[in-house]
Amino acid sequence: MGDPRIAARFRGFLPVIVDVETAGFNAQTDALLEIAAVTLEVAPDNQWTRSRTVAHHVQPFPGANLERRALEFNKIDPYHPFRLAVTEDKALREIFAVIRQQVEEHGCTRAILVGHNPTFDLSFVKAAAARVKIKDREFPFHNFSTFDTAALAGLAYGQTVLARAVRAAGFEWDPEAAHSAIYDAE
């Protein structure tokens, strides 16, 4: 059994940091291009540490909209062969399996999505899950509650932009690596 302090800390929810990269702002019509999930553990000194990162490059779903400006911003070529992208179905099922295992291991009831402006990420994850017909009982996240690191960073550091908040917290920020789901989530 995992650390019971995690289940006790957040009313039975397992915090899982998620970031997505997309081909636009509309979760119903625009492609999900990358997804990363970072699970956490509590170290012996009671500090939160990264446990595991699971991520995928994702193939645009059939008929997906690809906004040129979004692709220029995140610098993703959705059809580049070296992306080794997988379908939404494969990406979500593999990531959700890891999260559900961690939920069970820590005695939690469900995961809660942690992210920078997480309603955006959650909307894309939910839309993709619906497209691939993932059942509610297989969906690991709370349906609407999230932990917003933009709001927390605003309170703690006076910064809501991710790069500025990370720097204000005393960490380095690599603008060349930014807008990768793995980098941003970690």
N, C-alpha and C positions, 0 to 999 in steps of 0.2 A: 504494500500500500504506500502511496506517495505521502507527501507531507500534509497532514491534516490542517496545518495552519492556513493553507491556501483556501480550502473550503470554508474555514471559519472566518477568514478575513473579508470575503466579499459575498456573504449571504449564500454560499454554496456555488457561486459562479467562479469559473476558471478564467482569468484574464488571458486573452490571446491577442497579440499584436498582429494586425493585418494591414497590408497595403496592397492596392491594386493600381495597375497602369491601364488606361483605357484609350479608346479611339474617339472620345467625346465625353459629353456630360449626361447623356440620356441612357440610363441603365437598360431601358427596354429596347432601344434601337442600336446603340453604339457598342462596339466590340470590347469585351474584356480581353486584354492582351497579356497581362502578367498578374500573378497573385502570389503573395508570400505570407506565411503565417509563422509567427515566432511564439513558442511556448516558453513559459517561465518556471523557475523554481526559486525557493527561498534557501539561501546559503546558510551555513551554520552561524554566521554573524548577523542573521536576519535581514540581509540585503537581497533584493530581487536580482536574479541572474538569468541569462538566456539559457534555456534548456536545449531547444532544438529549433532549427529553421527548416521549413518545408516549403518549396516553391515550384512554380511551373510557368513557363512561357505558354501562352494559350493561343490556339488557332481561332481566328474570327469565326463566329457561328455563321451558318449559311444565311445570306441576306443582310449581314451586319453592316451598319453604316460605319465608315471610316472617315472621320473629319480630318482634313489635311492639316489644319492648325494644331490639332491635338498631336498628330504624328510628328510634326515639326518640333513641337514643344518637348515631347518625351523621347524623341529621336529613335522611335521604334519602326522598323520595317516589318510589318506583320507577316510578310511572305518570305523573309530571308531564311534560306535553308539551314543556316547555322543556329537559328533560334531553337531548333529542335522542339518546336511547339507541339503540344498535345491538345486534344479536344477539351472543351469545357467539362464534359462528363468525366473524363479521366483525371483532369486536374483537381476538380472539386472532390471527387470520391476519394482520391488518395490523401488530399489534405484533410478532409473531414474525418477520415479513418484515424489519422494521427491525433487529431484534436479529441475525438470521442474516446480514444484510448487514454489520453491524458486526463480527460474529465473523470473517467472511471477510476484511474489510478490514484487520483487525488481526492476521491470521495465527493466530487462536485456533482451538481445536478445538471449543469449546462455551462457552455462557454459564454463569455461576454466579449464582444469585439472591442479592442482597444485600437484607436487610430487617430490620426491627425485629420480632423473633420470626418469622423467615422460614419456619419449617416451616408456620405457619398459611397464609401467602400462597402458598407452593408447593403446599400441599394443594388450595387452591381453583383455582389455575391448572391443576394436573394433572387435577382432576375435570372442569373445564370443557373442557379439551382432549380428554378421553376422551368427554365427551358429544357433542362435535362431530366426533369421529372424526379428530382430528389424529394422523397417524402418528408413531411414535417418531423417525424421521429428520427430521421437520418440527419436533419439539419442541426448542427451542434450549437449554433449561436442563439442567444436570446433574440427574439424577433424584432425588438425595437429599442431596448436599452443598450447603451454603449458607454465607454469611457473615452472622453475626448481630450487628447493630449494638447490640442490647440488651446482649449479653455484652461487646462491645468497649467500650461506654459505661460499663458497670459497672466494668471494669478501669481505664479511663482517667479516669473522672470520679466514680465511686462512685454513679452514677445509672443505673437501668435503665428508668425511665419516659421515653418519648420527649421530652415537653415539658421535663422536668427535665434530661435529658441535653443537649438542644439549648441550653438556657440555660447549663448548666455549661460547655459548649464555647465560650461567648461569643457565641452567636447569639441573635437575637430570636425569639420564639415568639408566634404569633398564635392564641389559643385559638378565635377565631371562624372561622378558616380551617382549623383542624385537623379531621381526619376527612374530608378530601377526599383522594382517592388522589394527586392531583397534588401538593398541598401537602406531604403527609407524605413522599412519595418525594423530592421536591426538597429 
